[in-house]
Amino acid sequence: MRGLRRISSEVALRQFVTLWNQVAPIQLSQQPDNITWRFSPDGEYTAQSAYKVQFIGSIREPRWKKIWKVKVEQKCRFFIWLLLQLRLPTADRILRRGGQANPVCQLCHTTPESTLHMMDQCSYSTAVWQKMAQWTQFQLPQGNSMTMRAWWNRLVRAGAQPNAQHLQVIIYTAWNLCKERCRRVFQNKAMNIDQLESTTRNDIVMYREATLIVE
């Protein structure tokens, strides 16, 4: 009880009394302690149960799950997953973490760079999306999105049906927009809107031909 002398405030005293009331009913025994994992029926730890614990309370987004089944290169699936999770090293994230970066979007040179701006609000990106919409003949919804989730859902709903080819176009367009941003930042080179549209279309056509040959 000598520790009571160290209590110098009413708040600490109240905390001590609360803790005392909680531990007072506990009866100790001579039995050895047992470690039990409460997230599995038998109390045994497994990697599978630990993995599932990480998703307790999470909300599933059905449309996001489609990215793992779209017929695109694996690197593009991983890229779009990082994009939707806001995990790409854009200027706003780098600066927030104390790094050094040019805060201005390298595609339009007018607005601070962020993932959402680069994909949805940038004038350069908007022009590329319009070009791709004309090529695929889907109606691109007007208006800027407030979140990446809203951006993704808006583009997915733009097609008559969210089929594999429609999602393929979305992912390859986003992939090439990000590559163009990196090209300008790290290589000091740039493509105009028509060149980037042509490159994106070529990527899609080549992938479709390659998978057709394999199948």
C-alpha positions in Angstrom: 0.0 0.0 0.0 3.0 2.3 0.0 2.1 3.2 -3.6 -0.8 5.2 -2.2 1.6 7.8 -1.1 2.5 8.5 -4.7 -1.0 9.4 -5.6 -1.1 13.2 -5.9 -4.4 13.9 -7.6 -8.0 13.1 -7.4 -8.0 11.6 -10.9 -5.3 9.1 -10.0 -7.1 8.2 -6.8 -10.3 7.5 -8.7 -8.4 5.3 -11.2 -6.8 3.4 -8.3 -10.2 2.7 -6.7 -11.7 1.6 -10.0 -8.8 -0.8 -10.6 -9.0 -2.1 -7.1 -12.8 -2.9 -7.5 -12.1 -4.7 -10.7 -9.3 -7.0 -9.4 -10.8 -7.6 -5.9 -13.2 -10.4 -6.9 -10.4 -12.4 -8.7 -9.5 -15.5 -6.7 -6.0 -16.8 -7.4 -5.3 -20.6 -7.3 -2.3 -22.8 -7.4 -3.1 -24.1 -10.9 -0.7 -23.1 -13.6 -1.8 -20.4 -16.0 -3.1 -21.4 -19.5 -2.7 -19.2 -22.6 -5.9 -19.4 -24.7 -6.4 -17.9 -28.1 -10.0 -16.6 -28.0 -10.4 -16.3 -31.8 -10.6 -20.0 -32.5 -13.0 -22.6 -31.1 -10.4 -24.8 -29.5 -8.4 -21.9 -28.1 -5.3 -22.8 -30.2 -3.6 -20.1 -32.3 -3.5 -20.4 -36.0 -2.3 -18.1 -38.7 -5.7 -18.4 -40.5 -7.6 -17.2 -37.4 -5.1 -14.3 -36.9 -5.6 -13.3 -40.5 -9.4 -13.2 -40.2 -9.1 -11.1 -37.0 -7.7 -8.3 -39.0 -11.0 -7.9 -40.9 -13.3 -7.9 -38.0 -15.6 -4.8 -38.3 -14.5 -4.1 -41.9 -17.0 -3.3 -44.6 -16.8 -5.2 -47.8 -17.2 -3.4 -51.1 -18.3 -5.8 -53.8 -17.2 -3.7 -56.7 -13.6 -3.5 -55.4 -13.4 -7.3 -55.3 -13.8 -7.3 -59.1 -10.3 -6.0 -59.6 -8.7 -9.4 -58.7 -10.7 -11.1 -61.5 -10.2 -8.5 -64.3 -8.2 -9.7 -67.2 -5.2 -7.4 -66.9 -1.6 -8.0 -65.9 -1.0 -8.8 -62.3 1.0 -5.7 -61.7 -2.0 -3.6 -62.9 -4.3 -5.4 -60.4 -1.9 -4.7 -57.6 -1.6 -1.1 -58.8 -5.3 -0.4 -58.8 -5.7 -2.0 -55.4 -3.0 0.4 -54.0 -4.7 3.3 -55.9 -8.1 2.6 -54.3 -6.5 2.3 -50.9 -4.7 5.7 -51.3 -1.3 4.0 -51.0 0.5 5.5 -54.0 3.4 7.8 -53.3 1.7 11.0 -54.6 3.1 14.4 -53.6 0.5 15.0 -50.9 1.4 11.8 -49.1 5.2 12.4 -49.5 4.9 15.9 -48.0 2.7 14.7 -45.2 5.4 12.2 -44.2 8.1 14.8 -44.1 9.6 14.1 -47.5 10.4 16.4 -50.4 8.3 16.6 -53.5 6.9 19.2 -55.9 3.3 19.7 -54.6 1.9 20.6 -58.0 0.3 18.0 -60.2 2.8 17.2 -63.0 -0.1 16.4 -65.5 -1.9 19.7 -65.4 0.6 22.0 -63.6 -2.1 24.0 -61.9 -3.4 22.1 -58.8 -1.8 20.3 -55.8 -1.3 16.6 -56.5 -3.3 13.9 -54.8 -4.5 10.5 -55.9 -8.0 11.7 -56.4 -7.0 14.8 -58.3 -4.6 12.8 -60.5 -7.3 10.3 -61.5 -10.5 12.4 -61.5 -10.0 16.1 -61.2 -7.0 16.9 -63.3 -7.7 18.5 -66.7 -5.2 16.3 -68.4 -6.6 13.1 -66.9 -10.2 14.2 -67.7 -9.3 14.6 -71.4 -7.7 11.2 -71.5 -10.8 9.6 -69.9 -13.0 11.3 -72.5 -10.9 9.9 -75.3 -11.1 6.4 -73.8 -14.8 6.8 -73.4 -15.2 7.6 -77.1 -13.1 4.6 -78.0 -15.1 2.2 -75.8 -18.4 4.0 -76.5 -19.5 4.3 -72.9 -21.0 7.4 -71.3 -18.5 8.9 -68.8 -20.5 10.5 -65.9 -19.9 14.2 -65.3 -18.8 15.7 -62.0 -15.9 15.2 -59.7 -15.9 12.5 -57.0 -15.3 13.2 -53.3 -13.5 9.9 -52.6 -11.7 7.2 -54.5 -14.5 4.8 -53.7 -17.0 7.1 -55.4 -14.6 7.6 -58.3 -14.3 3.8 -58.8 -18.0 3.2 -58.5 -18.8 6.0 -60.9 -16.6 4.6 -63.6 -17.7 1.1 -63.1 -21.3 2.1 -63.5 -20.5 4.0 -66.7 -20.7 0.9 -68.8 -23.9 -0.7 -69.9 -22.7 -3.6 -67.7 -19.6 -3.7 -65.5 -18.1 -6.4 -67.7 -14.5 -7.6 -67.9 -13.5 -5.5 -70.9 -15.0 -2.3 -69.3 -13.1 -2.8 -66.1 -10.0 -3.6 -68.2 -10.2 -0.2 -69.9 -10.6 1.6 -66.6 -7.6 -0.1 -65.0 -5.2 0.3 -68.0 -6.2 4.0 -68.3 -5.5 4.6 -64.7 -2.2 2.6 -64.9 -1.0 4.7 -67.9 -2.0 8.0 -66.2 0.1 7.1 -63.2 3.0 6.0 -65.5 2.8 9.4 -67.3 3.0 11.2 -64.0 6.1 9.2 -63.0 7.6 9.7 -66.5 7.3 13.5 -66.0 8.7 13.4 -62.5 11.6 11.0 -62.9 12.5 11.2 -66.6 11.5 14.7 -67.5 9.6 13.4 -70.5 5.9 13.9 -71.4 3.3 12.5 -73.7 0.4 14.6 -75.0 -3.2 13.4 -74.6 -3.4 11.7 -78.0 -0.1 9.8 -77.4 -1.2 8.6 -74.0 -4.6 7.5 -75.4 -2.8 5.6 -78.2 -0.4 4.0 -75.7 -3.3 2.9 -73.5 -5.3 1.4 -76.4 -2.2 -0.4 -77.6 -1.6 -1.9 -74.1 -5.2 -3.2 -74.0 -5.1 -4.6 -77.6 -1.8 -6.3 -77.0 -3.0 -7.9 -73.8 -6.2 -9.1 -75.4 -4.2 -10.7 -78.3 -1.7 -12.3 -75.9 -4.4 -13.9 -73.8 -6.3 -15.0 -76.8 -3.2 -16.8 -78.1 -2.6 -18.5 -74.7 -6.3 -19.6 -74.4 
